[in-house]
Amino acid sequence: MNNKIYLDEEGYKEYLKEIEDLKQEFNNKAKGGTEAAESAIGDGWHDNFDFEEAKKFEYSLSYKLKKKIANLKNIVILKNKSNKYININDYISLTLIYDEDD
């Protein structure tokens, strides 16, 4: 898929921060998997529920991180805002006017 993601400068910075946060969380959880394996009886990973759960969570984070990084090439940063159209992050207010006959 080649779906474009339209962001303004602030949204792009937030997107990059999300990637960094996922990387940090991934690294922290990888340590947790190592600790679960080391604290287990036996070979560390066989029949170890904590280790299996840590690995599942690690795979989930890895998928999210890869998806975010892959979507970087689809980001279009909007710079010039037009007053003629509603843009991303614009706030609008609507006033409903009812006809007295209705």
Backbone as XML, in Angstrom:
<?xml version="1.0"?>
<chain id="A" units="angstrom">
  <residue number="1" name="MET">
    <atom name="N" x="0.825" y="-1.182" z="0.000"/>
    <atom name="CA" x="0.000" y="0.000" z="0.000"/>
    <atom name="C" x="0.868" y="1.245" z="0.000"/>
  </residue>
  <residue number="2" name="ASN">
    <atom name="N" x="0.361" y="2.237" z="-0.664"/>
    <atom name="CA" x="1.092" y="3.487" z="-0.731"/>
    <atom name="C" x="0.193" y="4.619" z="-0.244"/>
  </residue>
  <residue number="3" name="ASN">
    <atom name="N" x="-0.403" y="4.446" z="0.922"/>
    <atom name="CA" x="-1.282" y="5.462" z="1.484"/>
    <atom name="C" x="-0.460" y="6.590" z="2.070"/>
  </residue>
  <residue number="4" name="LYS">
    <atom name="N" x="-0.783" y="7.787" z="1.653"/>
    <atom name="CA" x="-0.076" y="8.960" z="2.156"/>
    <atom name="C" x="-0.574" y="9.301" z="3.557"/>
  </residue>
  <residue number="5" name="ILE">
    <atom name="N" x="0.333" y="9.774" z="4.373"/>
    <atom name="CA" x="0.009" y="10.234" z="5.723"/>
    <atom name="C" x="0.323" y="11.723" z="5.745"/>
  </residue>
  <residue number="6" name="TYR">
    <atom name="N" x="-0.698" y="12.532" z="5.932"/>
    <atom name="CA" x="-0.524" y="13.981" z="5.906"/>
    <atom name="C" x="-0.377" y="14.499" z="7.329"/>
  </residue>
  <residue number="7" name="LEU">
    <atom name="N" x="0.742" y="15.161" z="7.589"/>
    <atom name="CA" x="1.031" y="15.701" z="8.915"/>
    <atom name="C" x="1.567" y="17.116" z="8.777"/>
  </residue>
  <residue number="8" name="ASP">
    <atom name="N" x="1.349" y="17.906" z="9.815"/>
    <atom name="CA" x="2.033" y="19.194" z="9.861"/>
    <atom name="C" x="3.354" y="18.973" z="10.593"/>
  </residue>
  <residue number="9" name="GLU">
    <atom name="N" x="4.129" y="20.028" z="10.765"/>
    <atom name="CA" x="5.448" y="19.901" z="11.408"/>
    <atom name="C" x="5.331" y="19.283" z="12.803"/>
  </residue>
  <residue number="10" name="GLU">
    <atom name="N" x="4.345" y="19.744" z="13.568"/>
    <atom name="CA" x="4.160" y="19.241" z="14.933"/>
    <atom name="C" x="3.793" y="17.760" z="14.925"/>
  </residue>
  <residue number="11" name="GLY">
    <atom name="N" x="2.903" y="17.374" z="14.024"/>
    <atom name="CA" x="2.506" y="15.976" z="13.914"/>
    <atom name="C" x="3.668" y="15.083" z="13.517"/>
  </residue>
  <residue number="12" name="TYR">
    <atom name="N" x="4.536" y="15.592" z="12.636"/>
    <atom name="CA" x="5.712" y="14.834" z="12.211"/>
    <atom name="C" x="6.666" y="14.618" z="13.381"/>
  </residue>
  <residue number="13" name="LYS">
    <atom name="N" x="6.864" y="15.655" z="14.190"/>
    <atom name="CA" x="7.731" y="15.524" z="15.369"/>
    <atom name="C" x="7.155" y="14.516" z="16.353"/>
  </residue>
  <residue number="14" name="GLU">
    <atom name="N" x="5.830" y="14.537" z="16.537"/>
    <atom name="CA" x="5.176" y="13.568" z="17.422"/>
    <atom name="C" x="5.341" y="12.151" z="16.880"/>
  </residue>
  <residue number="15" name="TYR">
    <atom name="N" x="5.241" y="11.992" z="15.568"/>
    <atom name="CA" x="5.405" y="10.683" z="14.935"/>
    <atom name="C" x="6.807" y="10.136" z="15.194"/>
  </residue>
  <residue number="16" name="LEU">
    <atom name="N" x="7.814" y="10.999" z="15.033"/>
    <atom name="CA" x="9.196" y="10.586" z="15.296"/>
    <atom name="C" x="9.396" y="10.245" z="16.769"/>
  </residue>
  <residue number="17" name="LYS">
    <atom name="N" x="8.733" y="10.990" z="17.656"/>
    <atom name="CA" x="8.833" y="10.712" z="19.094"/>
    <atom name="C" x="8.210" y="9.353" z="19.412"/>
  </residue>
  <residue number="18" name="GLU">
    <atom name="N" x="7.089" y="9.033" z="18.764"/>
    <atom name="CA" x="6.463" y="7.724" z="18.957"/>
    <atom name="C" x="7.429" y="6.604" z="18.566"/>
  </residue>
  <residue number="19" name="ILE">
    <atom name="N" x="8.155" y="6.798" z="17.485"/>
    <atom name="CA" x="9.136" y="5.796" z="17.050"/>
    <atom name="C" x="10.223" y="5.642" z="18.102"/>
  </residue>
  <residue number="20" name="GLU">
    <atom name="N" x="10.742" y="6.751" z="18.609"/>
    <atom name="CA" x="11.784" y="6.691" z="19.642"/>
    <atom name="C" x="11.261" y="6.030" z="20.914"/>
  </residue>
  <residue number="21" name="ASP">
    <atom name="N" x="10.016" y="6.346" z="21.293"/>
    <atom name="CA" x="9.416" y="5.726" z="22.479"/>
    <atom name="C" x="9.269" y="4.221" z="22.295"/>
  </residue>
  <residue number="22" name="LEU">
    <atom name="N" x="8.848" y="3.794" z="21.096"/>
    <atom name="CA" x="8.722" y="2.363" z="20.820"/>
    <atom name="C" x="10.081" y="1.669" z="20.871"/>
  </residue>
  <residue number="23" name="LYS">
    <atom name="N" x="11.113" y="2.328" z="20.345"/>
    <atom name="CA" x="12.466" y="1.755" z="20.402"/>
    <atom name="C" x="12.910" y="1.569" z="21.846"/>
  </residue>
  <residue number="24" name="GLN">
    <atom name="N" x="12.669" y="2.589" z="22.659"/>
    <atom name="CA" x="13.073" y="2.517" z="24.064"/>
    <atom name="C" x="12.295" y="1.426" z="24.794"/>
  </residue>
  <residue number="25" name="GLU">
    <atom name="N" x="10.983" y="1.354" z="24.544"/>
    <atom name="CA" x="10.169" y="0.320" z="25.181"/>
    <atom name="C" x="10.609" y="-1.067" z="24.721"/>
  </residue>
  <residue number="26" name="PHE">
    <atom name="N" x="10.938" y="-1.205" z="23.445"/>
    <atom name="CA" x="11.415" y="-2.482" z="22.910"/>
    <atom name="C" x="12.695" y="-2.914" z="23.617"/>
  </residue>
  <residue number="27" name="ASN">
    <atom name="N" x="13.632" y="-1.984" z="23.773"/>
    <atom name="CA" x="14.893" y="-2.300" z="24.453"/>
    <atom name="C" x="14.659" y="-2.679" z="25.910"/>
  </residue>
  <residue number="28" name="ASN">
    <atom name="N" x="13.746" y="-1.984" z="26.579"/>
    <atom name="CA" x="13.437" y="-2.305" z="27.975"/>
    <atom name="C" x="12.789" y="-3.680" z="28.096"/>
  </residue>
  <residue number="29" name="LYS">
    <atom name="N" x="11.879" y="-4.012" z="27.179"/>
    <atom name="CA" x="11.194" y="-5.306" z="27.232"/>
    <atom name="C" x="12.140" y="-6.441" z="26.851"/>
  </residue>
  <residue number="30" name="ALA">
    <atom name="N" x="13.108" y="-6.164" z="25.995"/>
    <atom name="CA" x="14.088" y="-7.195" z="25.634"/>
    <atom name="C" x="14.882" y="-7.603" z="26.865"/>
  </residue>
  <residue number="31" name="LYS">
    <atom name="N" x="15.182" y="-6.632" z="27.726"/>
    <atom name="CA" x="15.867" y="-6.947" z="28.983"/>
    <atom name="C" x="14.986" y="-7.822" z="29.859"/>
  </residue>
  <residue number="32" name="GLY">
    <atom name="N" x="13.674" y="-7.533" z="29.855"/>
    <atom name="CA" x="12.737" y="-8.324" z="30.650"/>
    <atom name="C" x="12.688" y="-9.769" z="30.198"/>
  </residue>
  <residue number="33" name="GLY">
    <atom name="N" x="12.774" y="-10.004" z="28.901"/>
    <atom name="CA" x="12.797" y="-11.371" z="28.383"/>
    <atom name="C" x="14.046" y="-12.101" z="28.809"/>
  </residue>
  <residue number="34" name="THR">
    <atom name="N" x="15.165" y="-11.399" z="28.819"/>
    <atom name="CA" x="16.428" y="-11.990" z="29.263"/>
    <atom name="C" x="16.352" y="-12.339" z="30.742"/>
  </residue>
  <residue number="35" name="GLU">
    <atom name="N" x="15.787" y="-11.424" z="31.531"/>
    <atom name="CA" x="15.650" y="-11.680" z="32.971"/>
    <atom name="C" x="14.718" y="-12.855" z="33.230"/>
  </residue>
  <residue number="36" name="ALA">
    <atom name="N" x="13.636" y="-12.965" z="32.456"/>
    <atom name="CA" x="12.697" y="-14.080" z="32.624"/>
    <atom name="C" x="13.379" y="-15.404" z="32.303"/>
  </residue>
  <residue number="37" name="ALA">
    <atom name="N" x="14.227" y="-15.408" z="31.294"/>
    <atom name="CA" x="14.940" y="-16.634" z="30.929"/>
    <atom name="C" x="15.975" y="-16.989" z="31.981"/>
  </residue>
  <residue number="38" name="GLU">
    <atom name="N" x="16.667" y="-15.983" z="32.505"/>
    <atom name="CA" x="17.714" y="-16.239" z="33.495"/>
    <atom name="C" x="17.146" y="-16.697" z="34.835"/>
  </residue>
  <residue number="39" name="SER">
    <atom name="N" x="15.950" y="-16.213" z="35.179"/>
    <atom name="CA" x="15.381" y="-16.563" z="36.480"/>
    <atom name="C" x="14.640" y="-17.898" z="36.459"/>
  </residue>
  <residue number="40" name="ALA">
    <atom name="N" x="14.493" y="-18.489" z="35.293"/>
    <atom name="CA" x="13.747" y="-19.738" z="35.178"/>
    <atom name="C" x="14.591" y="-20.937" z="35.574"/>
  </residue>
  <residue number="41" name="ILE">
    <atom name="N" x="13.879" y="-21.977" z="35.964"/>
    <atom name="CA" x="14.536" y="-23.242" z="36.294"/>
    <atom name="C" x="14.736" y="-24.013" z="34.992"/>
  </residue>
  <residue number="42" name="GLY">
    <atom name="N" x="15.834" y="-24.664" z="34.847"/>
    <atom name="CA" x="16.098" y="-25.460" z="33.648"/>
    <atom name="C" x="16.833" y="-24.656" z="32.599"/>
  </residue>
  <residue number="43" name="ASP">
    <atom name="N" x="16.413" y="-24.846" z="31.338"/>
    <atom name="CA" x="17.133" y="-24.192" z="30.245"/>
    <atom name="C" x="16.714" y="-22.738" z="30.016"/>
  </residue>
  <residue number="44" name="GLY">
    <atom name="N" x="15.738" y="-22.228" z="30.765"/>
    <atom name="CA" x="15.406" y="-20.811" z="30.712"/>
    <atom name="C" x="14.245" y="-20.447" z="29.819"/>
  </residue>
  <residue number="45" name="TRP">
    <atom name="N" x="14.009" y="-21.191" z="28.765"/>
    <atom name="CA" x="12.924" y="-20.796" z="27.876"/>
    <atom name="C" x="11.866" y="-21.876" z="27.719"/>
  </residue>
  <residue number="46" name="HIS">
    <atom name="N" x="12.204" y="-23.109" z="27.973"/>
    <atom name="CA" x="11.261" y="-24.202" z="27.797"/>
    <atom name="C" x="10.215" y="-24.180" z="28.913"/>
  </residue>
  <residue number="47" name="ASP">
    <atom name="N" x="8.937" y="-24.131" z="28.543"/>
    <atom name="CA" x="7.821" y="-24.104" z="29.498"/>
    <atom name="C" x="7.929" y="-22.949" z="30.485"/>
  </residue>
  <residue number="48" name="ASN">
    <atom name="N" x="8.374" y="-21.816" z="30.020"/>
    <atom name="CA" x="8.514" y="-20.634" z="30.870"/>
    <atom name="C" x="7.487" y="-19.605" z="30.407"/>
  </residue>
  <residue number="49" name="PHE">
    <atom name="N" x="6.386" y="-19.489" z="31.176"/>
    <atom name="CA" x="5.294" y="-18.590" z="30.801"/>
    <atom name="C" x="5.755" y="-17.137" z="30.718"/>
  </residue>
  <residue number="50" name="ASP">
    <atom name="N" x="6.530" y="-16.668" z="31.690"/>
    <atom name="CA" x="7.001" y="-15.278" z="31.683"/>
    <atom name="C" x="7.846" y="-14.980" z="30.450"/>
  </residue>
  <residue number="51" name="PHE">
    <atom name="N" x="8.701" y="-15.918" z="30.101"/>
    <atom name="CA" x="9.549" y="-15.738" z="28.925"/>
    <atom name="C" x="8.708" y="-15.699" z="27.649"/>
  </residue>
  <residue number="52" name="GLU">
    <atom name="N" x="7.730" y="-16.605" z="27.556"/>
    <atom name="CA" x="6.868" y="-16.645" z="26.374"/>
    <atom name="C" x="6.064" y="-15.355" z="26.240"/>
  </residue>
  <residue number="53" name="GLU">
    <atom name="N" x="5.531" y="-14.855" z="27.347"/>
    <atom name="CA" x="4.774" y="-13.598" z="27.324"/>
    <atom name="C" x="5.668" y="-12.424" z="26.944"/>
  </residue>
  <residue number="54" name="ALA">
    <atom name="N" x="6.875" y="-12.405" z="27.461"/>
    <atom name="CA" x="7.821" y="-11.331" z="27.122"/>
    <atom name="C" x="8.144" y="-11.370" z="25.634"/>
  </residue>
  <residue number="55" name="LYS">
    <atom name="N" x="8.308" y="-12.562" z="25.081"/>
    <atom name="CA" x="8.609" y="-12.696" z="23.656"/>
    <atom name="C" x="7.423" y="-12.254" z="22.793"/>
  </residue>
  <residue number="56" name="LYS">
    <atom name="N" x="6.208" y="-12.625" z="23.191"/>
    <atom name="CA" x="5.022" y="-12.205" z="22.440"/>
    <atom name="C" x="4.912" y="-10.687" z="22.427"/>
  </residue>
  <residue number="57" name="PHE">
    <atom name="N" x="5.135" y="-10.078" z="23.583"/>
    <atom name="CA" x="5.061" y="-8.622" z="23.676"/>
    <atom name="C" x="6.169" y="-7.979" z="22.850"/>
  </residue>
  <residue number="58" name="GLU">
    <atom name="N" x="7.337" y="-8.581" z="22.872"/>
    <atom name="CA" x="8.470" y="-8.077" z="22.089"/>
    <atom name="C" x="8.161" y="-8.146" z="20.589"/>
  </residue>
  <residue number="59" name="TYR">
    <atom name="N" x="7.550" y="-9.237" z="20.134"/>
    <atom name="CA" x="7.176" y="-9.363" z="18.725"/>
    <atom name="C" x="6.139" y="-8.306" z="18.346"/>
  </residue>
  <residue number="60" name="SER">
    <atom name="N" x="5.192" y="-8.066" z="19.250"/>
    <atom name="CA" x="4.165" y="-7.057" z="19.007"/>
    <atom name="C" x="4.786" y="-5.666" z="18.865"/>
  </residue>
  <residue number="61" name="LEU">
    <atom name="N" x="5.689" y="-5.329" z="19.772"/>
    <atom name="CA" x="6.379" y="-4.038" z="19.695"/>
    <atom name="C" x="7.212" y="-3.943" z="18.423"/>
  </residue>
  <residue number="62" name="SER">
    <atom name="N" x="7.859" y="-5.031" z="18.076"/>
    <atom name="CA" x="8.687" y="-5.059" z="16.873"/>
    <atom name="C" x="7.838" y="-4.785" z="15.630"/>
  </residue>
  <residue number="63" name="TYR">
    <atom name="N" x="6.663" y="-5.384" z="15.568"/>
    <atom name="CA" x="5.758" y="-5.169" z="14.432"/>
    <atom name="C" x="5.337" y="-3.700" z="14.353"/>
  </residue>
  <residue number="64" name="LYS">
    <atom name="N" x="4.927" y="-3.131" z="15.490"/>
    <atom name="CA" x="4.510" y="-1.724" z="15.517"/>
    <atom name="C" x="5.646" y="-0.809" z="15.076"/>
  </residue>
  <residue number="65" name="LEU">
    <atom name="N" x="6.833" y="-1.092" z="15.563"/>
    <atom name="CA" x="7.997" y="-0.270" z="15.239"/>
    <atom name="C" x="8.328" y="-0.353" z="13.744"/>
  </residue>
  <residue number="66" name="LYS">
    <atom name="N" x="8.333" y="-1.561" z="13.195"/>
    <atom name="CA" x="8.619" y="-1.730" z="11.766"/>
    <atom name="C" x="7.577" y="-1.025" z="10.905"/>
  </residue>
  <residue number="67" name="LYS">
    <atom name="N" x="6.317" y="-1.100" z="11.320"/>
    <atom name="CA" x="5.240" y="-0.457" z="10.572"/>
    <atom name="C" x="5.404" y="1.063" z="10.587"/>
  </residue>
  <residue number="68" name="LYS">
    <atom name="N" x="5.714" y="1.622" z="11.760"/>
    <atom name="CA" x="5.919" y="3.076" z="11.870"/>
    <atom name="C" x="7.096" y="3.523" z="11.004"/>
  </residue>
  <residue number="69" name="ILE">
    <atom name="N" x="8.182" y="2.773" z="11.060"/>
    <atom name="CA" x="9.371" y="3.131" z="10.275"/>
    <atom name="C" x="9.076" y="3.011" z="8.777"/>
  </residue>
  <residue number="70" name="ALA">
    <atom name="N" x="8.356" y="1.969" z="8.378"/>
    <atom name="CA" x="8.012" y="1.795" z="6.964"/>
    <atom name="C" x="7.112" y="2.926" z="6.471"/>
  </residue>
  <residue number="71" name="ASN">
    <atom name="N" x="6.255" y="3.443" z="7.344"/>
    <atom name="CA" x="5.345" y="4.520" z="6.956"/>
    <atom name="C" x="6.031" y="5.874" z="6.851"/>
  </residue>
  <residue number="72" name="LEU">
    <atom name="N" x="7.266" y="5.978" z="7.297"/>
    <atom name="CA" x="7.982" y="7.255" z="7.195"/>
    <atom name="C" x="8.045" y="7.747" z="5.749"/>
  </residue>
  <residue number="73" name="LYS">
    <atom name="N" x="8.187" y="6.822" z="4.816"/>
    <atom name="CA" x="8.300" y="7.216" z="3.405"/>
    <atom name="C" x="6.970" y="7.705" z="2.838"/>
  </residue>
  <residue number="74" name="ASN">
    <atom name="N" x="5.864" y="7.431" z="3.525"/>
    <atom name="CA" x="4.543" y="7.848" z="3.056"/>
    <atom name="C" x="4.085" y="9.176" z="3.652"/>
  </residue>
  <residue number="75" name="ILE">
    <atom name="N" x="4.899" y="9.753" z="4.510"/>
    <atom name="CA" x="4.499" y="10.989" z="5.184"/>
    <atom name="C" x="4.689" y="12.181" z="4.253"/>
  </residue>
  <residue number="76" name="VAL">
    <atom name="N" x="3.663" y="12.993" z="4.203"/>
    <atom name="CA" x="3.714" y="14.257" z="3.472"/>
    <atom name="C" x="3.531" y="15.355" z="4.514"/>
  </residue>
  <residue number="77" name="ILE">
    <atom name="N" x="4.524" y="16.239" z="4.602"/>
    <atom name="CA" x="4.458" y="17.317" z="5.589"/>
    <atom name="C" x="3.813" y="18.534" z="4.936"/>
  </residue>
  <residue number="78" name="LEU">
    <atom name="N" x="2.722" y="18.982" z="5.540"/>
    <atom name="CA" x="2.013" y="20.152" z="5.034"/>
    <atom name="C" x="2.622" y="21.399" z="5.644"/>
  </residue>
  <residue number="79" name="LYS">
    <atom name="N" x="3.025" y="22.322" z="4.796"/>
    <atom name="CA" x="3.692" y="23.525" z="5.287"/>
    <atom name="C" x="2.833" y="24.767" z="5.133"/>
  </residue>
  <residue number="80" name="ASN">
    <atom name="N" x="2.344" y="25.004" z="3.953"/>
    <atom name="CA" x="1.581" y="26.224" z="3.703"/>
    <atom name="C" x="0.107" y="25.988" z="3.989"/>
  </residue>
  <residue number="81" name="LYS">
    <atom name="N" x="-0.417" y="26.784" z="4.887"/>
    <atom name="CA" x="-1.834" y="26.674" z="5.195"/>
    <atom name="C" x="-2.598" y="27.711" z="4.384"/>
  </residue>
  <residue number="82" name="SER">
    <atom name="N" x="-3.696" y="27.284" z="3.850"/>
    <atom name="CA" x="-4.543" y="28.170" z="3.077"/>
    <atom name="C" x="-5.736" y="28.573" z="3.927"/>
  </residue>
  <residue number="83" name="ASN">
    <atom name="N" x="-6.120" y="29.811" z="3.844"/>
    <atom name="CA" x="-7.320" y="30.260" z="4.551"/>
    <atom name="C" x="-8.581" y="29.892" z="3.782"/>
  </residue>
  <residue number="84" name="LYS">
    <atom name="N" x="-8.393" y="29.413" z="2.576"/>
    <atom name="CA" x="-9.514" y="29.076" z="1.718"/>
    <atom name="C" x="-10.110" y="27.703" z="2.060"/>
  </residue>
  <residue number="85" name="TYR">
    <atom name="N" x="-9.290" y="26.833" z="2.650"/>
    <atom name="CA" x="-9.714" y="25.468" z="2.945"/>
    <atom name="C" x="-9.441" y="25.133" z="4.404"/>
  </residue>
  <residue number="86" name="ILE">
    <atom name="N" x="-10.144" y="24.124" z="4.895"/>
    <atom name="CA" x="-9.890" y="23.617" z="6.243"/>
    <atom name="C" x="-8.664" y="22.720" z="6.164"/>
  </residue>
  <residue number="87" name="ASN">
    <atom name="N" x="-7.720" y="22.938" z="7.045"/>
    <atom name="CA" x="-6.471" y="22.183" z="7.049"/>
    <atom name="C" x="-6.390" y="21.285" z="8.276"/>
  </residue>
  <residue number="88" name="ILE">
    <atom name="N" x="-5.385" y="20.439" z="8.305"/>
    <atom name="CA" x="-5.134" y="19.585" z="9.457"/>
    <atom name="C" x="-4.873" y="20.463" z="10.671"/>
  </residue>
  <residue number="89" name="ASN">
    <atom name="N" x="-5.426" y="20.084" z="11.805"/>
    <atom name="CA" x="-5.310" y="20.788" z="13.091"/>
    <atom name="C" x="-6.047" y="22.117" z="13.131"/>
  </residue>
  <residue number="90" name="ASP">
    <atom name="N" x="-6.871" y="22.419" z="12.140"/>
    <atom name="CA" x="-7.687" y="23.628" z="12.194"/>
    <atom name="C" x="-8.903" y="23.369" z="13.072"/>
  </residue>
  <residue number="91" name="TYR">
    <atom name="N" x="-9.315" y="24.377" z="13.779"/>
    <atom name="CA" x="-10.534" y="24.315" z="14.572"/>
    <atom name="C" x="-11.592" y="25.134" z="13.855"/>
  </residue>
  <residue number="92" name="ILE">
    <atom name="N" x="-12.783" y="24.577" z="13.785"/>
    <atom name="CA" x="-13.864" y="25.302" z="13.139"/>
    <atom name="C" x="-15.054" y="25.336" z="14.081"/>
  </residue>
  <residue number="93" name="SER">
    <atom name="N" x="-15.897" y="26.317" z="13.900"/>
    <atom name="CA" x="-17.146" y="26.353" z="14.662"/>
    <atom name="C" x="-18.280" y="26.541" z="13.670"/>
  </residue>
  <residue number="94" name="LEU">
    <atom name="N" x="-19.360" y="25.863" z="13.934"/>
    <atom name="CA" x="-20.526" y="25.925" z="13.064"/>
    <atom name="C" x="-21.665" y="26.574" z="13.824"/>
  </residue>
  <residue number="95" name="THR">
    <atom name="N" x="-22.394" y="27.393" z="13.146"/>
    <atom name="CA" x="-23.581" y="28.003" z="13.729"/>
    <atom name="C" x="-24.773" y="27.517" z="12.923"/>
  </residue>
  <residue number="96" name="LEU">
    <atom name="N" x="-25.697" y="26.876" z="13.607"/>
    <atom name="CA" x="-26.896" y="26.382" z="12.940"/>
    <atom name="C" x="-27.972" y="27.452" z="13.036"/>
  </residue>
  <residue number="97" name="ILE">
    <atom name="N" x="-28.501" y="27.830" z="11.911"/>
    <atom name="CA" x="-29.556" y="28.833" z="11.867"/>
    <atom name="C" x="-30.808" y="28.142" z="11.344"/>
  </residue>
  <residue number="98" name="TYR">
    <atom name="N" x="-31.833" y="28.144" z="12.173"/>
    <atom name="CA" x="-33.082" y="27.497" z="11.802"/>
    <atom name="C" x="-34.065" y="28.535" z="11.287"/>
  </residue>
  <residue number="99" name="ASP">
    <atom name="N" x="-34.773" y="28.144" z="10.271"/>
    <atom name="CA" x="-35.824" y="28.992" z="9.743"/>
    <atom name="C" x="-37.028" y="28.874" z="10.669"/>
  </residue>
  <residue number="100" name="GLU">
    <atom name="N" x="-37.707" y="29.962" z="10.936"/>
    <atom name="CA" x="-38.843" y="29.937" z="11.864"/>
    <atom name="C" x="-39.989" y="29.084" z="11.347"/>
  </residue>
  <residue number="101" name="ASP">
    <atom name="N" x="-40.047" y="28.847" z="10.056"/>
    <atom name="CA" x="-41.120" y="28.042" z="9.475"/>
    <atom name="C" x="-40.922" y="26.555" z="9.723"/>
  </residue>
  <residue number="102" name="ASP">
    <atom name="N" x="-39.727" y="26.139" z="10.078"/>
    <atom name="CA" x="-39.438" y="24.706" z="10.275"/>
    <atom name="C" x="-39.892" y="24.223" z="11.585"/>
  </residue>
</chain>
